[in-house]
Amino acid sequence: MTPSDSKPGLFARLKSRLNRGVGWLASFAGPVDEALLEELETRLITGDVGVETSRQIMEKFRAQRLPDAAALKTALIEELTALLVPVAQPLAIPAGHKPFVLLALGVNGVGKTTTLGKLAQRYKAKKLSVMLAAGDTFRAAAVEQLQLWGSAQGVPVIAQGPGADPAAVAHDAYQAAKSRGADLLMVDTAGRLHTQAGLMDELKKVNRVLGKFGDGVPHEKLLVLDAGLGQNALRQIEEFHAAVGVTGLAVTKLDGTAKGGVVLAAAARFHIPIRFIGIGEAAEDLTEFDPRAFAEALVG
């Protein structure tokens, strides 16, 4: 996907909101000396890129002996793009899997339920038959929220009463999706801290129950991350990946105070596909990840 394929102005808005990154290079003029390189390294680290990834980037720039700040800016965009390209993998829903099952993961407050609502609109617009499962039975408002999204999009939502077993909800939802010939089933889950062993065990159970329907089910285990959490997001990836095997990331809330560098850190450390980024509240503000547009927005 290129920036022209997405909502007009979407990446321009991302650029304006990543105002704590390294965009200061855009207006800097002068030679590339050690003072500038040290300042750039500091900006990368404080922008949530992380110490290890930042140092690897800076080692290349120190070896290149770039002539001026303009050349450094161009080299930085190219370096960040190259780092992100391998993980920029859109979510593919092959016709052979029916239903294709997406299991949403993440801690409290990252926007899992909202992300599923936005994805329901996206895939319904692509003429897919979509169903939702309200597996976040821990929070009653989550069921209602998902039902509101389903009603707005004309998408069926499979739900049970408050406190129901999430694995039972997922089981019933799969059977319903299979019987109705749905193309895509998306299963919401309760927000849980990666340190909450009981809730993580519950998530493993949901994953096991769905896995009994066939090899590869659930087909996508999408971890939703709040970009504003910075380096703590890396710990979340580590724990959720160890629990159920994360297959894709959706990075949300890039329209807030997020610095954006955690996307680079995640790409360098885990190599997990980044499916989507969220830049606003509207459904169309969840877009497929574009590595060059993101790098350009980050640098300025």
Beta strands, then each sheet from edge to edge (+ up, - down):
strand 1: 100-105
strand 2: 130-133
strand 3: 157-158
strand 4: 184-187
strand 5: 220-226
strand 6: 248-252
strand 7: 274-278
strand 8: 286-288
sheet 1: 3+ 2+ 4+ 1+ 5+ 6+ 7+ 8-
end
